[in-house]
Amino acid sequence: KENRYCVIMAGGIGARFWPMSRRSCPKQFLDILGTGKSFIRMTFERFAGRIAPENFLVVTNQSYKALVLEHLPELKPEQILCEPIGRNTAPCISYAAHYLNKIAPDSMMVVTPSDHYVANEEAFIATLDACTDYADTNDVLMTIGINPTRPETGYGYIQRSSAEPLSEVKCFTEKPNLEVAQAFIRSGEFLWNSGIFIWKTAAIISAIERYLPEMHSLFSSIKECYGTVGEASAIADVFTRCRAVSIDYGVMEHADNVYVHSGDFGWSDIGTWGSLYQHSRKDKYANAKPAEGCYTYDTRNTIISLPNDKVAIINGLRDYIVVDTEDVLMICPRSEEQNIKKYIDEVKFNQGDKFS
């Protein structure tokens, strides 16, 4: 339908995938899964069956504009909305909504992260269609929830009020500890939070006006500037004054018209080396490693990433992450990958920004 727009959020730096993901070329522009396509390319293609190329917007950091156009040559430069600084998802979505409100006030927004994996695209599209149909005729803020397959502590959760595929949301919970996650799974009331949203542009603008009034007034105050040469400097001013807050925390947790549609389509937020390991093909010793050039001995349950022309001999590792790039080598137990941000900070402190 002509009034449907897809907003791809592509501003993150993918720090948990360091040292492969860097500020200069973060995760969404990498082919981490070895499919021959970057995450952002796969995201675009997933929605392109339902949404025309001219109805895509990508919100990203100013420094990634050229990369986005390189990966998505179907888009025109004016379809890339550039954030001067990262301020989490609420300002990102506010920017896109106010921009759309000016060019297509009766539009419907499908908002998606740029770096997720979906195994069954047909099932995904069927769920998306059900959500857009419902949001078309109801004043609701829709999100897609994933039927959980394990007590995952790396995801947010959505508690629903019924077991129907389409249900009202009771509450959102940030990443729980293992005990809580296990209780969530047992109860059958909880879904994983995919971070994919569907709503009328007018509906999200009025929700932001109600729950984040300061943010709303900042983005409304520059409405004459959207789509003009003055947009970049106006947005730079707004973003420096805007507080960093997620759309979940700022709006979804408070609104009373939030609905979730459950889905089963092999979704993963491949956000960490550990989650990549879960989705990778493994050898008989449960090692995820390159098909060529990597020789392992007495090594189990280990993920290994190497440059294409590199040979590696690895002996005696259990449950490790080994990532070699042109200029950084990281060897770390899989159980300690939450420390990666600490490693980056220390490297940055001692070596400057070059390796981050």
C-alpha positions, 0 to 999 in steps of 0.5 A: 500500500502506498501509505506504508513506510519502513524505517530502518534504524541503523545508527548503532556501533555494534560494540558487542561484535568487536573487534570485527565491528568497528566505529568505521564499519559497524555490524549492520554493514558486515556479512557476519553470517557469511551469506554474501549480504550485510545485515542492512541489505538483508533487512531491506530485502525482507521488507521490500516485498511489501514496501516500495523502495521509495518508501524506505527511510534509514535513520543512521549516524551522519558518518554512515550515510555513504555506507548506507547508500553503498549497501542500499543503492535503491535509495536516494540520499534524501531517504537517509535521515542523519543523526549527529549523535546517537540518542537511543531509539526514542529520538530516532523514531521521533525524527522519522515520525516528524519527517514522515508527518510532513511528507505523508501525514496519513502514513503507517510506519513499520520500524525495524532494527537493521541487524536482526536475522530471520530464518523464515521470511514467509512466516515473518511477512504473514505476521507483519501483514497481520500487524499492519492490517490491525494497526490500519483500522485501530489506534494502536501501537503494535509490536512483534513478539517472538515465541521464546525457545529458551530462557534467554537473558540477552533479550527484553520480554513482553508479557501479554494478556492472553495466549491469542496471537494478537494480544494486549500487552501487560508489561515490558521487562528489560533483560532478566537474570536466568532465574527470572527468564526461566520463570517467564518461560514456564508461565507461558505469558511472555514473548521475546521483544523483537524491537519491531514496531508498527503504527500510524505515524499520527499515533506514535506522534501523539504518544510521544507528545503525551509521554515525552512532551519535551522531546515532542516539542523539540521535534515539532519546533523544527517542522518547517525544516524537514526536507529542506536545506536547513534540516541538518543544522536544526536536527543537530540542535535538537539532538544535543538538547534531547535526552537519550531514552529508548522508545520502550522505556519512554513510551511503550511501557506507559501507553495503554494502547499497546498490542503484540502479535506473536511470531515464529519465524526463526528470529534472532537478534544476533547481537553477540558472538555467543548468539552468532555461535548458536546460529552457525554451522558447527563441526563434530566437536561443536566448533563454529569455524571457517571451512578452510585454513583453520586447524583445531586440535583438542578444541570444543564449543569454540567460535573462530573468525579469521580473515579469508587468507589466514591460516590458524592452528588452535589447540586445547581450547574449550568454550572460547571466542577467537576473533582475528582481524587485520589489526586486532586479535581477541581470545576470550572465554565465551562465558565472559563476552559481556566484558568486551565493552571493558576491553574496548575502553581499555584499548581506547584509553591506551591506544586511542580511537584507532582500534575501536 
